[in-house]
Amino acid sequence: MSRKKEQPILENITITDIGAEGKAIARLDGLVIFVPFVVPGDVVDIKILKKKKNYAEGRAVAIHTFSPKRVQPQCPHFGTCGGCRWQNLNYQDQLAAKQQQVCDNFQRLGHIDCSGMQPICGSDNIFQYRNKLEFTFSTKAWHDQLPAPDAPPEPGALGFHIPTLFDKVLNIEHCALQHSLSDQIRLTVRDYAIAHQLPFYDIRNHTGCLRNLIIRNTSTGQWMVTLVIAEQHPGWEDLLQHLHDNFPQITSLQYIINNKFNDSFSDLPSTTFAGQDHVQEIMQGYNGAPSLHFTIRPQTFYQTNSPQAQRLYSFVAQYARLTPNDTLYDLYTGTGTIALFLARMCKQVIGIEYVEDSIAAARQNAIDNQIGNTAFFAGDMAKVLTPEFVALHGRPDVVVTDPPRAGMHEKVIQQLLAMQPRRIIYVSCNPATQARDISLLAPAYNVGNIQPVDMFPHTQHVENIAELILKP
């Protein structure tokens, strides 16, 4: 039986750039090498793990020279967790890399002129900026090193999935991305579960009780904790009571029973164990408009960086240039946050979203904010946004679209070309699919402002806004 050829260690290689998926890039004799957890300017030895014709993947096994762009990570799990791949990179260099990522995607994939690119909007808070974290229970705890032979077996882990290993979870002792109370709650849940022998979920065999823990907080100081269980095991309600007794900061304590083979729970009911069935977020209105109040329940989507969400929507409002007589369509409206943010600037807003629960939340948010010029519709975008729908509700003067990472369906793009709104404001968390869609709209639209917004410091992810202007 042939053995796999051992790849060499490449010595004294300079890291030159940031690449895809948060990895860094080195180059040697025309070969591009992707290496995680190093930064441009580092000089390293690289162990090659996988080699193809035009690229290779490796890991740094020694660092000879530290880059001046390097900073000390604040997270004890950096390099293992995989969530914050850029936490060792100076924040200004993170922003530059994200701006370049948008420009590269637009120019290479969409052949789009980037002369309208604006400086990226950075986040004031680069730690403790998240208002939501979701943790996983697993019987398979991940270790960087093998435990000692005489170490007692672990009951499991509560933390984050190890990248590419769906059943391995790293016990998280501290996460720097959410307020420290989140750590206290999570560690209390883990310690109580272990002490009282509550079974962690086994994702391979689909057995066990404790499955997920979701912790949310708002700028108003409210906290929501949601425990997801796969089955009702004796003592699981005592865990919730323990949280209720020890954390008066929790204003909404929820649980969800999920016995499906996947972790999604947006289609499952939640039950209030203690407190309210929701928390509330407040967003400052645009240009002196009244603040908006949003009700958030366990299944509700809300941007995870609240201050940056307000900035993102302000850019959308600025580029939309709405007038009091305009009809606005908000595609992929979610719970109506952008629609309601813009509603006071125009005649009417039509919001469309696939998830019916989100549309119900959008309608309730409109009522709560006393905004009466909105109408929200649920359904598949490609099937709802038809010529008949437009004839019934009026041709839009402006369209805001904020699709999922996969971008817009071709039928939706064709309908946009048929409607010809004078402006389309395209918001995306994936500049690659955004560039693809904009290239399909290019026969009728010029690209104006391009505005990246950093919603997720220390990660490779970037939000981007593109202003599309109807050609004369």
Secondary structure, DSSP 8 states (H G I E B T S, - for coil): --------EEEEEEEEEE-GGG-EEEEETTEEEEETT--TT-EEEEEEEEE-SSEEEEEEEEEEE--TTB---S-TTTTTS-S-TTTTB-HHHHHHHHHHHHHHHHHHHS----TTB---B--S-SSS--SEEEEEEES-B--SS---TT------EEEEEETTEEEEEEE-S--TTS-HHHHHHHHHHHHHHHHTT--B-BTTTTB-SEEEEEEEE-TTS-EEEEEEESS--TTHHHHHHHHHHH-TTEEEEEEEE--SSSS--TTS--EEEEE-S-EEEEE--GGG---EEEEE-TT----SSHHHHHHHHHHHHHHH---TT-EEEEET-TTTHHHHHHHTTSSEEEEEES-HHHHHHHHHHHHHTT--SEEEEES-HHHHS-HHHHHHH---SEEEE---TT---HHHHHHHHHH--SEEEEEES-HHHHHHHHHHHTTTEEEEEEEEE-SSTTSS--EEEEEEEE--
